[in-house]
Amino acid sequence: MLKDGRGRKKATEELTEADHHRLAMRKLEYEMERLRAENAFLKKVQEFQRRRS
C-alpha cells in the first residue's frame, strides 16, 4: 500500500492524548515485529550450529 507522505507532522505539543497512545502503540508494534524477526534469525543460527556439530 502506498502512503501519501506529504504534509507537515504535528509537533509533540500538538498531539492529543489519543495521538500519544496511537504513537506508542505503533512503536511497540514495530519493536515487537523487530524482536520476532531477531528471534527467528537466532533460531536459524542455533539450528545451523546444532547441525554442524
MMTF fields as JSON, N, C-alpha, C and O atoms, coordinates in Angstrom:
{
  "mmtfVersion": "1.0.0",
  "mmtfProducer": "UNKNOWN",
  "numBonds": 211,
  "numAtoms": 212,
  "numGroups": 53,
  "numChains": 1,
  "numModels": 1,
  "chainsPerModel": [1],
  "groupsPerChain": [53],
  "chainIdList": ["A"],
  "bondAtomList": [4, 2, 8, 6, 12, 10, 16, 14, 20, 18, 24, 22, 28, 26, 32, 30, 36, 34, 40, 38, 44, 42, 48, 46, 52, 50, 56, 54, 60, 58, 64, 62, 68, 66, 72, 70, 76, 74, 80, 78, 84, 82, 88, 86, 92, 90, 96, 94, 100, 98, 104, 102, 108, 106, 112, 110, 116, 114, 120, 118, 124, 122, 128, 126, 132, 130, 136, 134, 140, 138, 144, 142, 148, 146, 152, 150, 156, 154, 160, 158, 164, 162, 168, 166, 172, 170, 176, 174, 180, 178, 184, 182, 188, 186, 192, 190, 196, 194, 200, 198, 204, 202, 208, 206],
  "bondOrderList": [1, 1, 1, 1, 1, 1, 1, 1, 1, 1, 1, 1, 1, 1, 1, 1, 1, 1, 1, 1, 1, 1, 1, 1, 1, 1, 1, 1, 1, 1, 1, 1, 1, 1, 1, 1, 1, 1, 1, 1, 1, 1, 1, 1, 1, 1, 1, 1, 1, 1, 1, 1],
  "groupList": [{"groupName": "MET", "atomNameList": ["N", "CA", "C", "O"], "elementList": ["N", "C", "C", "O"], "formalChargeList": [0, 0, 0, 0], "bondAtomList": [1, 0, 2, 1, 3, 2], "bondOrderList": [1, 1, 2], "singleLetterCode": "M", "chemCompType": "L-PEPTIDE LINKING"}, {"groupName": "LEU", "atomNameList": ["N", "CA", "C", "O"], "elementList": ["N", "C", "C", "O"], "formalChargeList": [0, 0, 0, 0], "bondAtomList": [1, 0, 2, 1, 3, 2], "bondOrderList": [1, 1, 2], "singleLetterCode": "L", "chemCompType": "L-PEPTIDE LINKING"}, {"groupName": "LYS", "atomNameList": ["N", "CA", "C", "O"], "elementList": ["N", "C", "C", "O"], "formalChargeList": [0, 0, 0, 0], "bondAtomList": [1, 0, 2, 1, 3, 2], "bondOrderList": [1, 1, 2], "singleLetterCode": "K", "chemCompType": "L-PEPTIDE LINKING"}, {"groupName": "ASP", "atomNameList": ["N", "CA", "C", "O"], "elementList": ["N", "C", "C", "O"], "formalChargeList": [0, 0, 0, 0], "bondAtomList": [1, 0, 2, 1, 3, 2], "bondOrderList": [1, 1, 2], "singleLetterCode": "D", "chemCompType": "L-PEPTIDE LINKING"}, {"groupName": "GLY", "atomNameList": ["N", "CA", "C", "O"], "elementList": ["N", "C", "C", "O"], "formalChargeList": [0, 0, 0, 0], "bondAtomList": [1, 0, 2, 1, 3, 2], "bondOrderList": [1, 1, 2], "singleLetterCode": "G", "chemCompType": "PEPTIDE LINKING"}, {"groupName": "ARG", "atomNameList": ["N", "CA", "C", "O"], "elementList": ["N", "C", "C", "O"], "formalChargeList": [0, 0, 0, 0], "bondAtomList": [1, 0, 2, 1, 3, 2], "bondOrderList": [1, 1, 2], "singleLetterCode": "R", "chemCompType": "L-PEPTIDE LINKING"}, {"groupName": "ALA", "atomNameList": ["N", "CA", "C", "O"], "elementList": ["N", "C", "C", "O"], "formalChargeList": [0, 0, 0, 0], "bondAtomList": [1, 0, 2, 1, 3, 2], "bondOrderList": [1, 1, 2], "singleLetterCode": "A", "chemCompType": "L-PEPTIDE LINKING"}, {"groupName": "THR", "atomNameList": ["N", "CA", "C", "O"], "elementList": ["N", "C", "C", "O"], "formalChargeList": [0, 0, 0, 0], "bondAtomList": [1, 0, 2, 1, 3, 2], "bondOrderList": [1, 1, 2], "singleLetterCode": "T", "chemCompType": "L-PEPTIDE LINKING"}, {"groupName": "GLU", "atomNameList": ["N", "CA", "C", "O"], "elementList": ["N", "C", "C", "O"], "formalChargeList": [0, 0, 0, 0], "bondAtomList": [1, 0, 2, 1, 3, 2], "bondOrderList": [1, 1, 2], "singleLetterCode": "E", "chemCompType": "L-PEPTIDE LINKING"}, {"groupName": "HIS", "atomNameList": ["N", "CA", "C", "O"], "elementList": ["N", "C", "C", "O"], "formalChargeList": [0, 0, 0, 0], "bondAtomList": [1, 0, 2, 1, 3, 2], "bondOrderList": [1, 1, 2], "singleLetterCode": "H", "chemCompType": "L-PEPTIDE LINKING"}, {"groupName": "TYR", "atomNameList": ["N", "CA", "C", "O"], "elementList": ["N", "C", "C", "O"], "formalChargeList": [0, 0, 0, 0], "bondAtomList": [1, 0, 2, 1, 3, 2], "bondOrderList": [1, 1, 2], "singleLetterCode": "Y", "chemCompType": "L-PEPTIDE LINKING"}, {"groupName": "ASN", "atomNameList": ["N", "CA", "C", "O"], "elementList": ["N", "C", "C", "O"], "formalChargeList": [0, 0, 0, 0], "bondAtomList": [1, 0, 2, 1, 3, 2], "bondOrderList": [1, 1, 2], "singleLetterCode": "N", "chemCompType": "L-PEPTIDE LINKING"}, {"groupName": "PHE", "atomNameList": ["N", "CA", "C", "O"], "elementList": ["N", "C", "C", "O"], "formalChargeList": [0, 0, 0, 0], "bondAtomList": [1, 0, 2, 1, 3, 2], "bondOrderList": [1, 1, 2], "singleLetterCode": "F", "chemCompType": "L-PEPTIDE LINKING"}, {"groupName": "VAL", "atomNameList": ["N", "CA", "C", "O"], "elementList": ["N", "C", "C", "O"], "formalChargeList": [0, 0, 0, 0], "bondAtomList": [1, 0, 2, 1, 3, 2], "bondOrderList": [1, 1, 2], "singleLetterCode": "V", "chemCompType": "L-PEPTIDE LINKING"}, {"groupName": "GLN", "atomNameList": ["N", "CA", "C", "O"], "elementList": ["N", "C", "C", "O"], "formalChargeList": [0, 0, 0, 0], "bondAtomList": [1, 0, 2, 1, 3, 2], "bondOrderList": [1, 1, 2], "singleLetterCode": "Q", "chemCompType": "L-PEPTIDE LINKING"}, {"groupName": "SER", "atomNameList": ["N", "CA", "C", "O"], "elementList": ["N", "C", "C", "O"], "formalChargeList": [0, 0, 0, 0], "bondAtomList": [1, 0, 2, 1, 3, 2], "bondOrderList": [1, 1, 2], "singleLetterCode": "S", "chemCompType": "L-PEPTIDE LINKING"}],
  "groupTypeList": [0, 1, 2, 3, 4, 5, 4, 5, 2, 2, 6, 7, 8, 8, 1, 7, 8, 6, 3, 9, 9, 5, 1, 6, 0, 5, 2, 1, 8, 10, 8, 0, 8, 5, 1, 5, 6, 8, 11, 6, 12, 1, 2, 2, 13, 14, 8, 12, 14, 5, 5, 5, 15],
  "groupIdList": [1, 2, 3, 4, 5, 6, 7, 8, 9, 10, 11, 12, 13, 14, 15, 16, 17, 18, 19, 20, 21, 22, 23, 24, 25, 26, 27, 28, 29, 30, 31, 32, 33, 34, 35, 36, 37, 38, 39, 40, 41, 42, 43, 44, 45, 46, 47, 48, 49, 50, 51, 52, 53],
  "secStructList": [7, 7, 7, 7, 7, 7, 1, 7, 7, 7, 7, 4, 4, 4, 7, 7, 2, 2, 2, 2, 2, 2, 2, 2, 2, 2, 2, 2, 2, 2, 2, 2, 2, 2, 2, 2, 2, 2, 2, 2, 2, 2, 2, 2, 2, 2, 2, 2, 2, 2, 2, 2, 7],
  "xCoordList": [0.837, 0.0, 0.896, 1.849, 0.582, 1.33, 0.715, -0.504, 1.565, 1.079, 1.492, 2.57, 0.63, 0.926, 1.715, 1.162, 2.992, 3.845, 3.889, 4.694, 3.026, 3.041, 2.365, 1.609, 2.644, 2.033, 3.002, 4.053, 2.632, 3.518, 3.116, 1.96, 4.076, 3.821, 3.504, 4.017, 2.649, 2.306, 3.492, 4.223, 3.673, 4.69, 4.205, 3.007, 5.121, 4.775, 3.742, 2.87, 3.832, 2.884, 1.474, 0.497, 1.368, 0.063, -0.662, -1.852, 0.026, -0.58, -1.585, -1.342, -2.7, -3.693, -3.267, -2.314, -3.976, -3.663, -3.861, -3.088, -4.898, -5.151, -4.007, -3.612, -3.475, -2.343, -1.112, -0.382, -0.893, 0.244, 0.099, 1.069, -1.112, -1.353, -1.158, -0.563, -1.658, -1.525, -0.055, 0.377, 0.709, 2.132, 2.879, 3.749, 2.537, 3.168, 2.847, 3.726, 1.606, 1.225, 1.998, 2.456, 2.143, 2.874, 4.33, 4.896, 4.943, 6.333, 6.451, 7.391, 5.49, 5.531, 5.33, 5.977, 4.438, 4.218, 5.469, 5.822, 6.137, 7.374, 8.451, 9.141, 8.576, 9.58, 9.275, 10.184, 7.993, 7.605, 7.941, 8.447, 7.674, 7.993, 9.504, 9.962, 10.275, 11.732, 12.245, 13.134, 11.682, 12.105, 11.707, 12.448, 10.558, 10.156, 11.135, 11.524, 11.526, 12.479, 13.829, 14.462, 14.265, 15.533, 15.466, 16.417, 14.358, 14.174, 14.22, 14.861, 13.549, 13.557, 14.974, 15.396, 15.705, 17.084, 17.959, 18.733, 17.827, 18.64, 18.305, 19.19, 17.043, 16.665, 17.328, 17.79, 17.381, 18.023, 19.52, 20.076, 20.165, 21.598, 21.836, 22.765, 21.002, 21.14, 20.968, 21.73, 19.977, 19.765, 20.953, 21.383, 21.478, 22.641, 23.841, 24.53, 24.087, 25.207, 24.993, 25.95, 23.769, 23.477, 23.747, 24.264, 23.399, 23.606, 25.076, 25.497, 25.856, 27.3, 28.043, 29.094, 27.537, 28.244, 28.094, 28.625],
  "yCoordList": [-1.163, 0.0, 1.245, 1.339, 2.162, 3.419, 4.412, 4.463, 5.192, 6.219, 7.579, 7.74, 8.538, 9.899, 10.557, 10.821, 10.82, 11.369, 12.888, 13.478, 13.515, 14.98, 15.55, 14.862, 16.794, 17.472, 17.583, 16.942, 18.407, 18.592, 17.649, 17.243, 17.319, 16.471, 17.375, 18.489, 16.876, 17.651, 17.686, 16.705, 18.825, 18.938, 18.14, 17.906, 17.732, 16.931, 17.636, 16.986, 18.943, 19.703, 19.656, 19.789, 19.468, 19.483, 18.145, 18.077, 17.084, 15.765, 15.63, 16.082, 15.01, 14.744, 13.495, 12.814, 13.21, 12.015, 10.763, 9.81, 10.78, 9.647, 9.494, 8.375, 10.62, 10.574, 9.97, 9.18, 10.352, 9.803, 8.293, 7.553, 7.837, 6.4, 5.679, 4.603, 6.27, 5.665, 5.557, 4.536, 6.607, 6.619, 5.574, 4.869, 5.483, 4.491, 3.078, 2.215, 2.83, 1.515, 1.187, 0.058, 2.162, 1.939, 1.591, 0.704, 2.286, 1.994, 0.593, -0.138, 0.214, -1.114, -2.207, -3.252, -1.977, -2.964, -3.127, -4.24, -2.014, -2.068, -2.847, -3.696, -2.541, -3.222, -4.716, -5.544, -5.06, -6.463, -7.201, -8.322, -6.605, -7.23, -7.406, -8.429, -6.408, -6.499, -7.639, -8.39, -7.761, -8.827, -10.204, -11.172, -10.295, -11.57, -11.978, -13.142, -10.999, -11.29, -11.703, -12.636, -11.01, -11.355, -12.757, -13.53, -13.082, -14.395, -15.487, -16.52, -15.264, -16.24, -16.419, -17.541, -15.323, -15.387, -16.199, -17.055, -15.922, -16.633, -18.123, -18.953, -18.461, -19.874, -20.541, -21.677, -19.848, -20.404, -20.608, -21.64, -19.636, -19.751, -20.922, -21.706, -21.036, -22.128, -23.479, -24.412, -23.584, -24.833, -25.134, -26.282, -24.115, -24.285, -24.798, -25.721, -24.194, -24.607, -26.019, -26.788, -26.373, -27.7, -28.761, -29.837, -28.454, -29.407, -29.564, -30.624, -28.514, -28.598, -29.437, -29.994, -29.542, -30.279, -31.767, -32.515],
  "zCoordList": [0.0, 0.0, 0.0, 0.773, -0.851, -0.909, 0.059, 0.227, 0.688, 1.608, 1.072, 0.499, 1.266, 0.865, 1.993, 3.061, 1.77, 2.809, 2.841, 3.562, 2.062, 2.041, 3.279, 3.964, 3.55, 4.68, 5.837, 5.854, 6.805, 7.948, 9.064, 9.178, 9.865, 11.028, 12.212, 12.317, 13.1, 14.286, 15.234, 15.372, 15.884, 16.929, 18.135, 18.29, 18.97, 20.142, 21.014, 21.59, 21.113, 21.941, 21.369, 22.105, 20.055, 19.397, 19.47, 19.161, 19.872, 19.882, 21.021, 22.14, 20.721, 21.759, 22.528, 22.15, 23.593, 24.375, 23.509, 23.597, 22.68, 21.78, 20.779, 20.453, 20.291, 19.361, 20.045, 19.446, 21.302, 22.054, 22.213, 22.05, 22.531, 22.679, 21.35, 21.306, 20.272, 18.942, 18.552, 18.015, 18.821, 18.513, 19.348, 18.837, 20.621, 21.493, 21.011, 21.006, 20.607, 20.09, 18.822, 18.647, 17.944, 16.697, 16.99, 16.35, 17.954, 18.326, 18.909, 18.595, 19.767, 20.371, 19.329, 19.395, 18.366, 17.309, 16.456, 16.066, 16.168, 15.387, 16.155, 15.593, 17.443, 18.272, 18.381, 18.327, 18.534, 18.627, 17.324, 17.369, 16.197, 14.912, 14.749, 14.24, 15.183, 15.109, 15.985, 15.582, 17.179, 18.086, 17.555, 17.727, 16.919, 16.313, 15.217, 15.113, 14.401, 13.332, 13.914, 13.421, 14.957, 15.602, 16.203, 16.087, 16.836, 17.434, 16.356, 16.548, 15.237, 14.146, 13.607, 13.327, 13.463, 12.985, 13.943, 13.515, 15.237, 16.224, 16.262, 16.468, 16.066, 15.996, 14.798, 14.901, 13.66, 12.469, 12.718, 12.342, 13.345, 13.646, 14.59, 14.395, 15.604, 16.564, 15.862, 16.117, 14.988, 14.238, 13.335, 13.233, 12.684, 11.817, 12.616, 12.183, 13.788, 14.627, 15.158, 15.257, 15.498, 16.002, 14.929, 15.231, 13.686, 12.596, 12.241, 11.778, 12.457, 12.146, 13.161, 12.843, 14.349, 15.427, 15.297, 16.118]
}
